[in-house]
Amino acid sequence: MLSKNRIEAFSDGVIAIIITIMAFDLKITELSPGFSDQDVWNALRMVVPKVLSYILSFMVLAIMWLNHHVLFERIPHSTPRLVWYNMFLLFAMSLIPMPTHFLAAHPFLPQAVMFYGLVMFLNAFGFLLLRRYAAIEGQLIPYSAVVHRSNVVSTLLYLSSVLLAFVSVYLSFIIFIGIPVWYFLPERLSRR
């Protein structure tokens, strides 16, 4: 069986590659010879949705990486099922560059917003399954009702963003931005 350190190292590598793939999409359109100041501003304006989509996905990946690290710090050893739950999570994470690119190209297209929400739902669901296995089925870490509830709520919110995309893309964006903010708030409040 793989050691938990190997699982974590592999996961770190996959996440680093995902972030690198997303960063490759951050390109400013090449300017044609004899370009004007307006052409420069237009090129910069065109990259804004790409940067915003990248920041959003990067924050989600950063939060997931940090939570993954904290989870594996507490797990005493791996099990075959833990490996496969982790692989499902990594699979879901590996999909993130695709909807990030699509959302950057079409930020107000309901299908692009729906696709982004669907992939984020798969990621939240994958993390929910991994943590649930570690705490309940595998009994590798103590169960925390607060953490479990937080994982369930974020999973359901991402699922609702899929459905809301056709009602209002703005409601989905509130969910996309709200979930990372929500994961930062408990840390900030606990320090006070």
C-alpha positions in Angstrom: 0.0 0.0 0.0 1.2 3.5 -0.8 2.3 5.6 2.2 0.3 8.7 2.9 3.4 10.8 2.1 3.5 9.4 -1.4 -0.2 10.1 -1.9 0.3 13.7 -0.7 3.4 14.2 -2.8 1.6 12.9 -5.9 -1.4 15.1 -5.1 0.8 18.2 -4.7 2.4 17.5 -8.1 -1.0 17.1 -9.8 -2.3 20.3 -8.3 0.9 22.2 -9.4 0.4 20.9 -13.0 -3.2 22.0 -13.0 -2.2 25.5 -11.9 0.5 25.6 -14.5 -2.0 24.6 -17.2 -4.3 27.3 -16.2 -1.5 29.9 -16.2 -0.6 29.0 -19.8 -4.0 30.4 -20.8 -3.1 33.9 -19.5 -1.9 35.4 -22.8 -2.4 38.9 -24.1 -3.4 39.0 -27.8 -0.5 39.9 -30.0 -0.6 43.4 -31.4 -0.4 43.9 -35.1 2.3 46.2 -36.5 1.3 49.9 -36.2 -0.9 49.3 -33.2 -2.5 52.3 -31.4 -3.0 53.0 -27.7 -6.6 51.9 -28.2 -5.4 48.5 -29.5 -3.3 48.1 -26.4 -6.2 48.9 -24.1 -8.4 46.6 -26.0 -5.9 43.8 -25.7 -5.6 44.4 -22.0 -9.4 44.5 -21.6 -9.7 41.1 -23.4 -7.4 39.5 -20.8 -9.5 40.6 -17.8 -12.0 37.7 -17.9 -9.1 35.3 -18.2 -7.3 36.8 -15.2 -10.5 36.8 -13.1 -11.4 33.2 -14.0 -7.8 32.2 -13.2 -7.9 34.0 -9.8 -11.2 32.3 -9.0 -10.0 28.8 -9.9 -6.6 29.4 -8.3 -8.3 30.3 -5.0 -10.4 27.2 -5.1 -7.4 25.0 -5.8 -5.4 26.8 -3.1 -8.1 26.1 -0.6 -8.5 22.5 -1.7 -4.7 22.0 -1.5 -4.5 23.5 2.0 -7.4 21.4 3.2 -6.0 18.3 1.6 -2.7 19.0 3.3 -4.3 19.5 6.7 -6.4 16.3 6.2 -3.3 14.2 5.3 -1.4 15.6 8.2 -4.0 14.1 10.5 -4.4 10.7 8.7 -2.1 8.1 10.4 -1.8 5.8 7.4 -3.4 5.1 4.0 -5.8 2.5 2.9 -6.7 1.3 -0.6 -10.1 3.1 -0.5 -8.4 6.3 0.7 -6.2 6.1 -2.4 -9.2 5.7 -4.8 -11.2 8.5 -3.1 -8.1 10.7 -3.5 -7.8 9.7 -7.1 -11.4 10.7 -7.8 -10.7 14.1 -6.2 -7.6 14.6 -8.3 -9.6 13.6 -11.4 -12.2 16.2 -10.6 -9.4 18.8 -10.0 -7.8 18.0 -13.3 -10.9 19.1 -15.1 -10.8 22.7 -13.6 -8.7 24.2 -16.4 -11.3 23.3 -19.0 -14.3 25.2 -17.5 -12.0 28.0 -16.4 -10.9 28.6 -20.0 -14.6 28.3 -21.2 -15.8 30.8 -18.5 -13.0 33.2 -19.4 -14.0 33.1 -23.1 -17.7 33.4 -22.4 -18.2 34.9 -18.9 -22.0 35.5 -19.3 -22.9 32.5 -21.3 -25.2 30.3 -19.0 -23.7 27.1 -20.4 -20.2 28.2 -19.5 -21.3 29.2 -16.0 -23.2 25.9 -15.7 -20.1 23.9 -16.8 -17.9 25.7 -14.3 -20.4 25.0 -11.5 -20.7 21.4 -12.5 -16.9 20.9 -12.3 -16.7 22.7 -9.0 -19.6 20.5 -7.7 -17.5 17.4 -8.7 -14.6 18.8 -6.8 -16.6 19.6 -3.7 -18.3 16.2 -3.9 -14.9 14.5 -4.3 -13.5 16.3 -1.2 -16.7 15.5 0.7 -16.3 11.8 -0.1 -12.6 11.8 0.8 -13.1 13.5 4.1 -16.2 11.4 4.9 -14.3 8.2 4.3 -11.4 9.4 6.4 -13.6 10.3 9.3 -16.5 7.9 9.2 -15.9 4.7 7.2 -12.1 4.5 7.6 -12.1 6.0 11.1 -8.7 7.5 10.3 -9.4 10.9 11.8 -12.0 12.1 14.4 -15.4 13.1 13.0 -16.2 16.8 13.0 -19.9 17.7 12.5 -18.9 21.3 11.7 -16.4 20.3 9.0 -18.8 17.7 7.5 -21.6 20.3 7.4 -19.4 22.8 5.8 -18.4 20.3 3.1 -22.0 19.3 2.5 -23.2 22.9 2.2 -20.4 23.9 -0.2 -21.2 20.8 -2.3 -24.9 21.7 -2.4 -24.2 25.3 -3.2 -22.0 24.3 -6.2 -24.8 22.0 -7.4 -27.3 24.9 -7.1 -25.0 27.1 -9.1 -25.4 24.6 -12.0 -29.2 25.1 -11.9 -29.1 28.8 -11.2 -26.9 29.5 -14.3 -30.0 29.5 -16.5 -31.9 31.7 -14.1 -29.1 34.3 -13.5 -25.4 33.9 -14.1 -24.9 36.5 -11.4 -26.4 34.2 -8.7 -23.9 31.5 -9.8 -21.1 34.0 -9.6 -22.1 34.9 -6.0 -21.8 31.2 -5.1 -18.5 30.9 -7.0 -17.0 33.9 -5.1 -18.9 33.3 -1.8 -17.6 29.7 -1.2 -13.8 30.7 -1.2 -14.6 33.7 1.0 -16.6 31.5 3.4 -13.6 29.1 3.7 -11.4 32.1 4.7 -13.8 33.6 7.3 -13.6 30.8 10.0 -9.8 31.2 10.1 -10.1 35.0 10.4 -12.8 34.8 13.1 -10.9 32.2 15.1 -7.9 34.5 15.3 -10.1 37.2 16.9 
